[in-house]
Amino acid sequence: MENNYIDRREQLKNETFLFLFIWFGFYVVGMIVVQLLAALFGLPDFSKILNGITKGEYLEYLDTLKVLQLIVHLFQYLIPALVFIFLYHKKNALKIVYANKTPMIKNIFWSLLLVASIYPFISFIYYWNTQLLPDSIISQEKLDIQSAFLEMNTPKDLILNLLLLGLAAGIGEEFLFRGILQRLLTLWTQNIHYGAILTGFIFSLMHFQLEGFVPRFLLGVIFCYLLIFTGNLWITVLVHVFFNSFQVIIPYFSPNLAGNINDIESVPFLLAGISSLIFLLFLAIFKKINQEYKYIKIN
């Protein structure tokens, strides 16, 4: 029994090391590829372009920057995730990350309803997250760049942003964070709750935005529990794509909502409270629908 435990831990250690090696390796390769493409496209220095975009300069390079950002994102998340699972788990790759089955319609419906119901509460938390941080910590320049990326004047701009921020981010981040990292952390801690919380923490940390850390952490944990309840990664992919796409569509139809962080208004406390109560009600229904345990069985 003890030898089996030692063998499993050694195997888990090797798997984790290989995952981190592939993840970091493709991260570096992605940065190199983007630098080469930038030189090929004849782009000026990145810092110069990004600084200029916030002042209305170099806007002719904006679409190119979005394409390069898409390539970086693929090398950071989706490509290393797929390479790792098919290299290490081979034929069982999709099964290991719970992506081998079509999600049930009722789970898609209730998952989307859960995220929609908690949105006002998440917005409330986001506001207070920004207010409690010192101005020196908040990167307004980064937010200005983000606002420039979200400025969309044509349907082409909308489609490009949906592809980058909605589809690519939703699929890539879910395969890496929920599909791989959550599984590894659950096995290391031997606790599904610790695995979910740690994954949510790292998920939020990797976005490098302290002003949105708490709400993104909460969303990350919610996504983790959607996977635990349903045993289906495509549920979290669809929900993530939906949530991110919603964040893109709002500025397209209401450009004034993608502005300075100082212009953010708080969601009323009552609305946030109602939102959380509705979420808890929907969560209870969702858990009842998914009574059968479908995730990692901890010995």
N, C-alpha and C positions, 0 to 999 in steps of 0.2 A: 504493500500500500504506500509506504513512504517513498519507495523507489519510483512508483508511478507518479506521485506528486512532484518529485524532483524532476522527472522527465518532462512533465507537462509545463513546469515553470521554465525549464531550459528551452523548451520549444517556443513558449510564449516570448521569452527574452530574445530568441533569434528572430522570431516573426516581427517583433517590435523594432528591433535594430534595423532589419531589412526595410521595413516601412519608412522609418525616419531617414534612412540613407537615400532611398528612392525619392522621397518627398523633397528633401533638401537638394538632392542632385538635380532634379527637374526644375526646381526653383532657380538654381544657378544657370542651368541651360536656357531657361526661358528668358532670363535677363540678358544673356549673351545674344540670343536670337533677336530680341527686340532691339538691342543696340545695333546689330548688323542691319536689320531692316530699316531702322531710322537713318543710318548712313546711306543705305541704298535709295531711300526716298528723298534724301537731301534735306532732312530736318535739321534745324538749328539745335543748340543745346537744350535738353529737356527742361531744366530748371528755368531757362530763359523763356521758353514757350509757355510753360505753366504759369509763370509769374505774369507774362504778358496777356494771357487769356483772361485773367481776372480783371484786366484793365481794358478789355475790348480789343486787344491786339492779337495777331497771329491766328485769327479765327479760321483762316483758310486751312489750318492744320488740324482743326478740331476732329473731323471725321477720321483722319489718319490716326490721331491719338487714341480714338475709341477702338479702332481696329487693333492697334498695338496693345491696348489695355485688355482686349478680348484674348489676344494671344498669350499675354502674361498670365491671365487668369486660368486659361486652359493648362498651361505648364505648371501653375501653382497647385491646382486642385484636381481637375478631371483626369488629365493624362497620368500623373503619378498614381492616382487611385486605381485606375484601370490597369496600368502596368503591374502594380503591386498585386492586386487580387488575382489576375490571370497568371502571373508568374509564380506566385506562392501557392495559390489554391487550385489553379488549373481548372479542371472541369467543374469543380464545386464553387467557382468564384462568385457567381451571382447568388447562389444559395447561401453562402457564408455571410453576405451583406444583405440578405433578405430582399433581393431584387429579382428573384426567379419566378414570382407569381404576379398575376394581374390583380390589382387592388379591387376590393368590392366597392360598388357604387355607393352603398350606404356609408361606408367608412370615408370615402372621398367627400361626400356631402357633409357629414358631421365634423370632419376635420376642418374643412373650409369654414363651416359655421363657428367652430371653436375659435379659430384665428380672427374671424371677422368680429366676433363678440368681444374679444379681449383688446381689440385695436384702440378704443378710446382710453382704456386703462394704461396701455403701453405708451400712448401719446402723453398721458398725464405724467407717467414716470420719466419719460424723456425730457419733458419740460423741467421737472425738478432736478433731474440729473445735471442738466446744463446750468441751472441756477446755483447749485451747491458747489460747483467747481470754480476755482479762481479763474479770472479772465486770462491769466498768464499761461494756464494749462490748456485752455481751449485753442485749437489751431483754426483760427478764423480763415487763414489763407487756404487751408485744405478744404474748408467748407465753401469758400468762394469758388475754388476749382470744381468742387462737386456741383455747385449751383450752375456753373458754366456748362458742365457736362449735361445737366438736366434741362438746359434751355433748349427747347425744341420749337422750330418754326415751321417744319414740314412733316408730313407723314413718314418720310424717309428717316428723319431724326428720331421719331418715335420708335420706328421698327428697329433701328440700330441700337437704341437704348434698351428696348425690350429684349433684344438678343443678348446684349452684354450684361445688363443688370438683372434681367429676369430669368431667361432660359439658362445661359451659361453659368451664372452664379448659383441658381437653384440646383441644377444637376451636379455640377462639380463639387460644391461645398457639401451637399448631402452625401454623396458617395464617399468623400474623404472623412468628414466629421462624424456623421451618423453611421455610415456604412462600415468604416474601418476604425476610426479613433474610439468611438463609443464602445464598440465591441472589445477592443484591446483594454481600455480602461475598466470596463466591467469585469473582464477576466482577471486583470491585475488586482482589483480591489475586492473581487468576489461579492460585489454588491451592485445591483442594477441602479440603485438611487445614487450612489457615489459616482458610478460611471456616467450617469446622466448629468449630474451637477458639474463634474470635472470637464465633461465635453462641452457643456454650455459655457463654462468659464473660458476655456481655450478658444472656442468658437468666437466669443465676443472679443477676447484679447487680440486675436489675429486680425481683427479689422482696424486696429490701431486708432480708435476714436474713443477717448475717455468720455466725451460728452454724450455718447450713446451707449456706454458700456453696460449699464444696468438693464435698460430695456432689451438690448440685444442678448444679454445673458439670459433673461427671462424667456425670450422667444426661443433661444437655443435649447433651453431645458424643456420647453413645451414640445419642440420638435422631437427631442429625445424620447419623451413619453409617448408621443404619437407612434413612434417606431416600436416601443415596448408593448403598447396596447394592441397594435395591429399586426406586428411582425411583418411589416411590408414597407420597404424603403421608398417605394414609389409614392406612397401617401405623403411622406415628408418632402419628397421632391416636388410634387404637385402643389402642396401648401406653400413651400418656400418660393416657388416660381410665381404663384398667385400673389403672395404678400409683396415680393419685390416688384412685380409688374404693376401692382396697385400704387406703389410708391413712385413709379415712373409715370403712370397715366395721370395722376393728380396734377403734377406740375405742367403736363402738356395742356390740360384744359384750364388750369388755374396757375399761371406762371408766377403769380405773386406769392404762392405758398413755398417757393424754392428760393428763399431770400436769406438775409442776414440772421444769424442765430439770435441776435438781440430782438428780432421782430417776432420770435416764436411766442405764441400765446398759450396759456395753460388751458387744458380741458377742465371744465367745471368739476369740482370734487364730487358732486352728486352724480354726474354722468359717469365719472370714473368708477365710483362705487357700484352703480347699477351694472356697468359693464363687467366688473369682476364677479358680481353675483350671478349674472346671466351665464358667464363663462363657467362658473362652478356648477351650475345647474346642467348645462350642456355636457360638461365633463362627466358628471354622474351618469347621465344617459349613455354617453359614449363608452364608459367603463362597463355598463350593464350589457351593452351590445357586444362588447369584446371581453366576455368573462373568461373565455379559454385563454390560458397563458401561452403566448406564441414566441417569446423571446428566449434569450440564453438561459438555460437551466443551470443554476448555481448549485454545486454539490454541497 
